[in-house]
Amino acid sequence: MNTPEPTHSDPHTIILDARGWRCPMPVIRMEAALRRLTSGKRLKIIADDPVAAVDIPHFCRLGGHEAERLPDQAGACVFLVTRG
């Protein structure tokens, strides 16, 4: 399985495509991507692991980040996370 790095969709949001990864990898990769961001910057994460729909907002609450659930894409949950 390849491990793509987050990609830039625009100057303000990075996209992390975590489809195909299983727990705990979507959250681990999200955490690593968030560490590279400054406060207030955004990360859009797309994950098809059903557990990610619970893990991502939970991790964000614990880490002081804001997670907004966006409409699903082709069976994958999508979150817009703002680094706290």
N, C-alpha and C positions, 0 to 999 in steps of 0.2 A: 504494500500500500504506500502510495506517495504521501508526503507530508508537506502540502503546500504552505507557504508562508502567507500571512495576511497580505491582501492586495489593497491598493488605494483606489476607491471609487470616486472620490473627490478630495479636495484639500482638507476637508474636515472629518471625514469618516473613513475608517479602514474596514475592509470586509474580510472576515475569517470564515472560509467554507469548511465546516467540520463534518460534512456529509460523509458517511462511511466509517466514521470513528465511533467507537463505543465507549461507554462510561469506563473510566473517568476522563478519557482523552479530550472531549470537547471543552470541559472546564479547565483542564490543565493547560491546553493551548490558549484558551481565552485569558487565563491568568497571565501567561507569559506575554501575550500581546498587550494586555493592559499595563503591564510593568513598563513597557517601552513608550507609553503615552503619558503626556502631562495631564494634570487635572483639568477636567472639562472637555477633553477630547473624546471622540466617539468611536465605538467599535460595533460593527454589525456582524452578528454571528448567525450562521445558518447551520442547523444540526438536524439530522434525521433519527438520532437515537431518542426514543420516547422519554428516557430518563432525563435527558438534557432539558426538557421543558420544565422540570422541577429543579434540577441542579443549578441551572444558570441563574434564575432569580434568587435562589437561596444563597449561592456564593456571593452574588452582588450585594445582597442585604448585609451579609457578614463583613464584606470588605468595604462597605461604605460607598458602593457604586450604585447608579440608578439603572435599572433594567426595564425597558419598555417592550412589551410583546407586540410584534408587528404581525400582519396577516401571514399565514403559513404559505410556503412556496413548494408546490409539488410534493406534499407529504412531509415537509421539513418545517420545524419551528424556526422562527426568525426573531431575534432580539436586537434592539438597539441599546447598547450599553454605554453609559456616560461615565467616564472615570471620575471617581470621587477624590 
